[in-house]
Amino acid sequence: MGLFSTLRDALGLQRPLQMHDHTAPLALSDAARQRLQSLPDGSGVHVETVEVLNGRAVQVTEGDSQGPPAPEFDPLPLTASDADLDLLRGRTLDLRDDRWLISLQMELRGRETPNPDGRLYMASRPLGSGRPAFVTPDGELTGLPARLLAIDGVQSVLFRDNTVTVERVPDTPWDRLDRAVDAAIREHFLLCGGPVMGTEARGAEGELHTAVRQVIEERIAPAIHRDGGDIELVGIADGVVRVALTGACRSCPASSATLQHGVERTLKQAFPDQVERVEQV
């Protein structure tokens, strides 16, 4: 990330982001495979994870064999529990400078949004799962949200698929946040973290509620997502549709125009006798 990346993106010169298979079994680098093949009989490498603050650290031990190799690595003398191998999917066992380690393939790109205090980061692996997850410093935080909100100058994060939108405290330098966000995401996955799970939609279900939500998701939300934001239907009463704008849209100077000329106009056209206005909560 940085100035040249931003310019390439603006000029359309940036190559498409190549997604990495985060469900692929633990891979071996060439150096790791060669070392395993060179070990004498009775020796082996054991991989395990141990609980640490905000994740599970990976420990790799080379020495006496600790049993038969894991089936996916047979006949290489590499052992690990099924649970640990599952946690290490999408990662690589590597050997560098005679030191065993776990490496991670991931590219992270940041780009501007219409909100000068919002930035959309796109990763080559999923950051969110299910519905979008909007998180602020309020309440108990764990995992990747805790790491990102601990960065000085970050006041909210929005996870959706392979993206996270960061809302900054005004005037916080983006170059510093770029580096800190990249480091926090990599640390999260290297400590066996996974995508952030979204919560269920708010609001009571009903025929009108369901129909309005469908219009929002199909005709309104895609444009808001491209700008690093999200919109959630909160409720409908007496012709008033209440929605919540999150991510880059929450504090965007253009959010009022988005509501009036985008959301409200679309919903009034779709439901002329049932929707009178739209309010942000």
Residue, then its C-alpha position, 0 to 999 in steps of 0.5 A: m500500500g502507499l502512494f504508488s499503489t493508490l495511483r495505480d488503482a486510480l489509473g486502472l493499472q492495478r492487477p486484479l486481486q488474486m484470492h488465496d484458498h484459506t481452506a487449503p490444507l497446510a502447505l510445505s515450502d520447498a525448504a521445509r520439504q527438503r529438510l523433512q526429506s533429509l532427516p535421519d530415521g527416528s527423527g521428525v518435526h511436530v507442529e502444535t498450537v498453544e493458546v496465547l492472548n488473542g489467538r493460538a501460537v504455532q510451535v514447531t519442534e524438530g527432534d525425535s519422532q512423535g509418532p506416525p506422520a499425518p496422513e496428508f504428509d506421509p511419508l514425510p516425518l511430520t506430525a500434528s493433531d487433526a485439530d491443529l491441522d484444521l486451524l492451520r489451513g491456508r498457511t505454509l510451514d516454512l524453514r528460513d535461516d534454519r528456523w521453523l515458522i508458519s508463513l501466510q500468503m496474503e495481499l492487502r490493498g487500501r483505497e479511498t472512499p467518499n468519506p475522507d475519514g474512511r478507508l476500504y481495505m481489500a484482502s486476498r482472503p476472507l476477513g468476514s463471514g456471513r452478514p457484515a459485522f460493524v464494531t466500535p470500541d463499546g463492549e467486550l472485544t476479541g480477535l481481529p476487531a480487538r486488534l484493529l480497534a486497539i490501533d491509535g486513531v481507529q474508531s470503528v471497523l466494518f467487516r464484509d467478505n474479504t474487506v474491512t472498512v476502517e473509520r479513523v479519528p480525523d487527521t490521523p495519518w493514513d500511512r501510519l494506519d495502513r502499516a498498522v492495519d496490515a500488521a494487525i491482520r497478518e498477526h491475527f491469521l498467523l495466530c490461527g484466527g479466522p474471519v469475523m462472524g456477522t450478527e443476525a439482522r435486527g428488526a421484526e420480520g413481516e411482509l413489508h419488512t421483508a420486501v423492503r429489506q430485499v430492495i435494500e440488499e439488491r438495489i441500494a446496498p451494492a453501491i454503498h458496499r463499493d464505497g466502504g459502507d453498509i446499510e441495515l434495515v432497523g425497522i418500519a413504522d407509520g411509513v417511516v423506514r429506519v436504517a443504520l449506516t455503518g463503515a465509511c458511510r457512518s460519518c461521511p459528509a455525503s450520508s444525508a444526500t445518500l439517504q435522501h437521493g438514493v435510499e429514500r427515493t428508491l424505497k418511495q418508488a418501490f413502495p409508493d403507498q407504504v414508505e413516506r420517508v427514511e431516517q438514519v438511526 
